[in-house]
Amino acid sequence: MVENHTKASVEKEITKEGFVTVNITDPKEQVYIYNCEGITVVINGKFKSLILDKCVKCAVVFETLISSAELVNCKSVQTQVKNICPVFTIDKTEGVVIYLSEESAKVSTITTSMSSEMNVTIPDGDTFKEIPIPEQFVHKIEKGGVTSEVSELYR
């Protein structure tokens, strides 16, 4: 658990570089980051899941996730996966950038709700390509049910 840290508290108490390092020893471990502001968390090792909750202007860099990364109630956050993360869940969050590795770009799914300003960055040759995640949809009542399509703004 990483809780209630700010950039100033990390620089004063943990490292002068301003980031927190978490070393995972057991793949069954989970990482929970709560109520932090302006920090970078580097997670080394393979682990079960990541939850980033109520964080502002934070970045998380990690290697491999077995289950999922969940971002909830956050503002202006970034995540970077070096290897694989199969699932990202974004809920009630504004301003997200997800940096995927080439390997993870092939398998990752992203589920969103009540969130805005979301982008995913994927490798594109020697550079990176940033793609917006749609937040506007068109819903229609058809044949006794509802159909949904991404708004033309994102096509």
Secondary structure by P-SEA (a helix, b strand, c coil): ccccccaaaaaaccccccbbbbbbccccbbbbbccccbbbbbbcccccccccccccbbbbbbcccccbbbbccccbbbbbbcccccbbbbccccbbbbbbccccccbbbbbbccccbbbbbbbcccbbbbbbcccbbbbbbcccbbbbbcccccc
